[in-house]
Amino acid sequence: MEQNTADCSEPSSKKRRKDDSDTLNQTECEIDHINRLPYEIFCKIFQHLYLEDQLPCALVCKRWCAILRSEPFQERMCFNFSHCFGLPIASHHLQYMASAFHCVFDDCGSDPVPANQAKVLEMVRKATAANDEPGPSTRPTPAGAAGLLTPEQLLFSGELPLKSLHIKASFDRMRRFLGDRLKNMQNLQHLTLTVLAEVAGDELPEKAPCWVIEHGTLPSLTWQLFANTNGYELKLPALERYTVDVANDFDLHYLMECSKQLVELTVWFYFERAMEQTLTRPFPRLRKLLMKRFDKGPLSPEPNTRGDDLAADRFAQSAPLLEDLTIDSCTVAYRIFRAVCLHNAGTLTRLTLMDVIFPRTLFVLILELKNLEFLRLEECILEEGSRLRHVDLPKLQQLELINSGTCFRLDGGFAHVRRLQYSMDSQLSRLCRHLTMLEELEIVLRTRAPVAEAIREHFRSLTLLPCLRTLTINGMKTNTRPWDHCQPMPNVEQLILRRCYLLRGNFALLPKLFPGLKVLTLEGTMIAYRRLPDGVQPVAFLQRRLKGYLSRCSVTLRHCDAEPVSTVLKMEDEVRWRMQLFEQGHMKQIPYGQTEGKKEKKRRKKIWNESMLTMVRSACLECSIVSTARSSTRSGTFGIVLLLLLLLFGGCTTARFEQAVQLAVRFLGRYAQRR
C-alpha cells in the first residue's frame, strides 16, 4: 500500500519545477510595471490632466508625488484664471495658484459689453464694506469677504512662486489695481500686459496719473495693445527682452531710453517718425531684432534719402552683436536692409524677410551675408529681372521659401542645404537634382497658383534625393494628392502630413511608396471615408486601420478628424464651407449693449462651440500669412475675424466698423508673431 502511494506521488524534480513556476508567476504579478516608465513619459501623461485631477494623483505613491511636485514639471503648467480685480477669490482657487509657476489672469471687469461691466461693478460693490474708502487695491481685506483675498492682494503678495504673469485688462484698471506692487514679485521672470479697451469707471487719459512700472530684476516685458496706453514710466534696470507696439510717444520714449540694455527686441511701429527716431539710438547689446511697420497700402515706399542711409548705417554699426533679424514690411526693409547686409555680415546668422517687394539692386546685397545659417522668405517678390542664380551662402543649412519662388533659382548654389521648406512650383525637379545633401523637406501645396500640373510633372523627382529622411506634405487636397505620381522612396523614414485631406483609400499606397517608413504623423489632417461599421469612433477606427497597413511604423494622429467624402469635398472649398458654418450655426445679431436670456444662451452654447470656434480655429491655422490687413484679406482670414467682431459689436456703423478693423488687424498680427 505504501509502495503504491509512493509510486503515485509526483517526482521531486517536477514539484521543484512547479514551485519555481508559482514563485515566478507571483513575482511577475508583484512587479509594478507602471513605475518602470521613464520620467518623460510620466510628464507627458500628467500634462493631459487638469490641475484638480493631478492633486489625487500626487497621493498615489512617493514617485508620482515627486514628479508632480518637481520644478521642471510644474514650470510647464500654466494656470488660466478669469476673475475680477477687487472681488474676493474662492478658496479652491487659492491652492491652485499657490503651486503655479505661470499664470494668465483675465480681468472680468474689462468686459467690452456695458451691461456685463455694470454687473461686475455691482458684484464688487456688494462684496466690499460700505464704510471703506474707494479703491480696493489699497484697502485691507474687508470683513464682508469672509477673510478671502482679492486677486491683486494674492498675485502681488510676494508669496506665490510665479515666474511669468500675463494680465489682460484695460490700462486704467491695471494702473489702479497693480500700482507699485509689481516689485513684490521677486521671482518674476516675464511679464505680459494685454491692454484692452476702456471700460466704465476708467479715468480719462488726460486726468489719470502716471503709472510707474518698477521691478529690480525683471528681465522680460511684453506689451500687447488692443487699445492705446496712457501715461506710464518704466523703471526696469534688468530689462533685456522687450516686446512693444509703438503707438504713442510714451511707447517711443521708453523704447529709446532702454535701448542700451536690450538683448532681444520686438517692435511694431504705428506712426511715421517712430522708426526714424528709433534708428538714431544705439543698441550695443542687441542680438535678436524683429521690426515691423504697419504700411498703409501695398505700394512700395519712397527710396532712401542720403540722410536715411546715414541713419541706417549708424544703427547697424551701433548693433555689432546682431545675430537674428526679422524684417516685416517694405518700409523697414528699404530703411535698414542695405545697412545690415554691409555692416553686420560678420555676425548675422539668421534672417527672416516677410511681405517685402524687393528691387533687384537691393536684394542682391543678401549675397554679402556669408555666415548666414538660416534664411526664411515669406511672401517676398523680386521686382524686376530673373531669379538670383548660383547663390554663394556657404554656411546656409536651413532655407524656407513660402510663396517666394521669384527670388532664388534652386540650383547648385544651395547644394549644402539640409532642411528646406518650399511652396510647390515648377522648380521641384531642379532642386531634387542639385540639393543632394537635403535631409528634411517640407512641400507646401497650399499656394495661390494651381499646383496640380506641377505635381504631375515633377513629384516623381523626389526619388533623386539620396539623403532624404523626413518628408512633410502640407496642404494636400483630394484632387492634388501626389500618390499617383510618386515613385517608391525607400530612404524616407519619417512622413508628416500636415493640414491635409487624406482619403481612406490611400492607406494601402503608403507602405508601397515608403517601404522603410518608421514614423507617420498626421497633424490637423482630415480623413475622408465612404462608410464605416456602426458604433465605432471614426478617428480611432481609421487609426487602427492605418496601423494595420503599417505594422512596423509608429502612427500618431494630432488634432485630426474624420468625415464622409461628401463632406470633405465641401470643406475643400474653404470660403463656401465657412459660409455654410455660419448658416448652420444660426447666427443671431444682438443689439449692442443688450444680452440674451439664460435659456437662449444655454441653447446656443453648444452650437457656438461646435461651429464658431471650429471655424475660427481652422481659419487661423489655414492662414499662411496674417501679418498685415492686405495679405490677410487675400487669405480670407481677415474678413472672418472682422465679421466676428462686427457681430460682437451688434451692427455695422462707421465707428464700429473702424474699431473692428483695428482690432482685427492687431489680432491677426499677434497670431503671425506667435507663428
FENNOR-V287725 format. One record per backbone hydrogen bond with DSSP energy under -0.5 kcal/mol. NH is the residue of the N-H (numbers start at 1). CO is the residue of the C=O. Records with the same first field share a line. If there is no record, write none. Layout:
NH->CO, CO
This chain:
5->1
6->2
7->3
8->4
9->5
15->11
16->12
17->13
18->14
19->15
20->16
21->17
22->18
23->19
24->20
25->21
26->22
27->23
28->24
29->25
30->26
31->27, 28
33->31
36->33
37->34
42->38
43->39
44->40
45->41
46->42
47->43
48->44, 45
49->46
53->50
54->50
55->51
56->52
57->53
58->54
59->56
60->57
61->57
65->61
66->62
67->63
68->64
69->65
70->66, 67
74->70
75->71
76->73
77->74
79->102
80->78
81->79, 104
83->81, 106
87->84
89->149
93->90
94->90, 91
95->91
96->92
97->93
98->94
99->95, 96
100->97
101->74
102->77
103->164
104->79
105->103, 166
106->81, 104
107->105, 168
108->83, 106
110->107
111->108
114->112
117->113
118->114
119->115
120->116
121->117
122->118
123->119
124->120
125->121
126->122
127->123
128->124, 125
132->129
138->135
139->136
145->142
146->143
147->142
148->145
151->87
154->150
155->151
156->152
157->154
163->101
164->101
165->190
166->103
167->192
168->105
169->167, 194
171->196
174->170
175->171
176->172
177->173
178->174
179->174, 175
181->178
183->180
184->181
185->182
186->184
188->185
189->163
190->163
191->220
192->165
193->222
194->167, 192
195->193, 224
196->169, 194
202->199
207->204
208->204
211->231
212->210
213->211, 233
214->212
215->235
220->189
221->241
222->191
223->243
224->193
226->195, 224
233->211
235->213
239->236
240->219
241->219
242->240, 264
243->221
244->266
246->244, 268
247->245
252->248
253->249
254->250
255->251
256->252
257->253
258->254
259->256
261->258
262->258, 259
263->240
264->240
265->288
266->242
267->290
268->244
269->292
270->246
274->271
275->271, 272
276->272
277->273
278->274
279->275
280->277
281->278
286->283
287->263
288->263
289->324
290->265
291->326
292->267
293->328
294->269
295->293
309->305
310->306
311->307
312->308
313->309
314->310
315->311
316->312
317->313
318->314
319->316
322->319
323->287
324->287
325->350
326->289
327->352
328->291
329->354
333->329
334->330
335->331
336->332
337->333
340->336
341->337
342->338
343->339
344->340
347->344
348->344
349->323
350->323
351->374
352->325
353->376
354->327
355->378
358->356, 381
362->359
363->359
364->360
365->362
366->363
367->364
368->365
369->366
370->368
371->345
372->369
373->349
374->349
375->398
376->351
377->400
378->353
379->402
381->356
383->358, 381
388->407
393->391, 413
395->370
396->393
397->373
398->373
399->419
400->375
401->421
402->377, 400
403->401
407->404
408->404
409->388
410->408
411->409
414->411
415->412
417->414
418->397
419->397
420->440
421->399
422->442
423->401
424->444
428->425
431->427
432->428
433->429
434->430
435->431
436->434
437->415
438->435
439->418
440->418
441->470
442->420
443->472
444->422, 442
445->443, 474
446->474
447->445
455->451
456->452
457->453
458->454
459->455
461->458
462->459
463->460
464->461
465->462
466->464
467->436
468->465
469->439
470->439
471->494
472->441
473->496
474->443, 472
475->498
480->477
481->478
485->482
486->483
489->513
492->489
493->469
494->469
495->519
496->471
497->521
498->473, 496
499->497, 523
501->476
502->500, 526
504->528
506->503
507->504
509->506
510->506, 507
511->507
513->509
514->510
517->514
518->493
519->493
520->554
521->495
522->556
523->497, 521
524->522, 558
526->500
527->525, 561
528->502, 526
529->563
536->533
538->536
541->537
542->538
543->539
544->540
545->541
546->542
547->543
548->544
549->545
550->546
553->550
554->518
555->553
556->520, 554
558->522
561->525
563->527
565->529
568->564
569->565
570->566
571->567
572->568
573->569, 570
574->572
577->573
578->574
579->575
580->576
581->577
582->578
583->579
584->580
585->581
586->583
587->582
594->591
601->597
602->598
603->599
604->600
605->601
606->602
607->603
608->604
609->605
610->606
611->607
612->607, 608
613->608
615->611
616->612
617->613
618->614
619->615
620->616
621->617
622->618
623->620
624->622
632->628
633->629
634->630
635->631
636->632
637->632
638->632
640->636
641->637
642->638
643->639
644->640
645->641
646->642
647->643
648->644
649->645
650->646
651->646
657->653
658->654
659->655
660->656
661->657
662->658
663->659
664->660
665->661
666->662
667->663
668->664
669->665
670->666
671->667
672->668
673->669
674->670
675->671
